[in-house]
Amino acid sequence: MHHSGRHFLQIPGPTNVPDRVLRAMAQPTIDHRSPEFAALGRTVLEGLKAVFQTAGPVVMFPASGTGAWEAALVNTLSPGDRILAFDIGEFARLWCDVARRLGLEVDVVPGDWRRGVDPASVESKLRADPQVRAVLVVHNETSTGVTSRIPEIRRAIDRAGHPALLLVDAVSSLASIDLRHDAWGIDVTLTGSQKGLMLPPGLSFNAISDKARAASRTARLPKSYWAWEPMLAANASGFFPYTPATNLLYGLREALLMLAEEGLPNVFARHQRLAEATRCAVRAWGLEIGCLCPEEHSNVLTTVMMPEGHDADAFRAVAAERLNLSLGAGLGRLKGRAFRIGHLGDFNELMLAGTLCGVEMALSLAGVPASKGGVDAAMDSLCGRPEQTARPL
Ligand SMILES: *Cc1c(COP(=O)(O)O)cnc(C)c1O
């Protein structure tokens, strides 16, 4: 069936690819050993540093975010190494699965999927175990809509006086929520192309600290495709050790330009404004936000808990079929129990208003008990007015 008008892709990644990026990619593929390519390579490798807020190197692989997980681990760790991780959501869990398959010993701190990583627990765990080689933290847990406080986690590691590396998954936060690779003392920040960077899926990234690079020289996990050193050696002249995703790099060059034109602080403020308006809408509907701590609310997506007895996937199917609106599914243990509204990437006030209008209509169409007035509450928030109280149906 043909749907007229624009599809609303409001899942928390892949995000809407802006027309500027689509047009930039619609170019002939060039020789990846040519001087013209080297100029492109150097431009994007340099431009990425600003987005990661680092002076050090950023490498990229033709892969999804999962590849960036693997690259971060195999370059820094050795078989049997102990690592500390936190069960705060589906992506944290999947990263642990990758680590276990690679032969690492993962100590997982349990969680309720409604809170982020507790810095106090990082400190006590590290004090109790001097052997831990790395701490794995998902900055923005995309399955729950919770953003962990990386600077506080860094301070907890320092208070414990522990030498463990800090590896941070920033797949859904980079270029949407502030993340400072250097200033926050992160050793590897990893991400993918399909979220805040506004590109299609297909690129993955590692920003590398001096300490992580030093660790990579003695790390013994097998690595070939993901090895940093040959990548860094080729990158020095703008090239890659194997065929790069040339057309995605055209898109990346354009996306980096767009982020620079808007300015990162403005990008972060825009995400904050749109996220706050979304939370106002959810409260006005009388529904529950997944994230329990206000200081951990995600500015890139909102997870909404379904009222008891209602299936989130049935509700999402109504939104898709009736309104051509894609909302994020509940993942893992939230399957059927929650849905997710993505509000990141190339996104603005009226796109948000359309999205929230779609959610409010779909709640009504699907017979989910919710108050009206969510869109009004969001508009008031966007216009800087105080939150209104919910009006009953
Ligand atoms: C999207 C995402 C990933 C990567 O998933 P891929 O499907 O491999 O690209 C990893 N971590 C987080 C937090 C994500 O949101």
The ligand as an SDF file (V2000), in Angstrom:
LIG
                    3D

 15 15  0  0  0  0  0  0  0  0999 V2000
   22.2130    1.4170   18.0180 C   0  0  0  0  0  0  0  0  0  0  0  0
   23.0870    1.0770   19.1650 C   0  0  0  0  0  0  0  0  0  0  0  0
   24.1630    0.1740   19.0550 C   0  0  0  0  0  0  0  0  0  0  0  0
   24.6480   -0.4340   17.7880 C   0  0  0  0  0  0  0  0  0  0  0  0
   23.8680   -1.2720   17.1540 O   0  0  0  0  0  0  0  0  0  0  0  0
   24.1160   -1.7400   15.6530 P   0  0  0  0  0  0  0  0  0  0  0  0
   22.7970   -2.3220   15.3510 O   0  0  0  0  0  0  0  0  0  0  0  0
   25.2020   -2.7400   15.6770 O   0  0  0  0  0  0  0  0  0  0  0  0
   24.4890   -0.5370   14.8550 O   0  0  0  0  0  0  0  0  0  0  0  0
   24.9790   -0.0020   20.1530 C   0  0  0  0  0  0  0  0  0  0  0  0
   24.7550    0.6350   21.3070 N   0  0  0  0  0  0  0  0  0  0  0  0
   23.7430    1.4940   21.4610 C   0  0  0  0  0  0  0  0  0  0  0  0
   23.5760    2.1920   22.7580 C   0  0  0  0  0  0  0  0  0  0  0  0
   22.8630    1.7330   20.4020 C   0  0  0  0  0  0  0  0  0  0  0  0
   21.8820    2.6110   20.5500 O   0  0  0  0  0  0  0  0  0  0  0  0
  1  2  1  0
  2  3  1  0
  2 14  2  0
  3  4  1  0
  3 10  2  0
  4  5  1  0
  5  6  1  0
  6  7  2  0
  6  8  1  0
  6  9  1  0
 10 11  1  0
 11 12  2  0
 12 13  1  0
 12 14  1  0
 14 15  1  0
M  END
$$$$
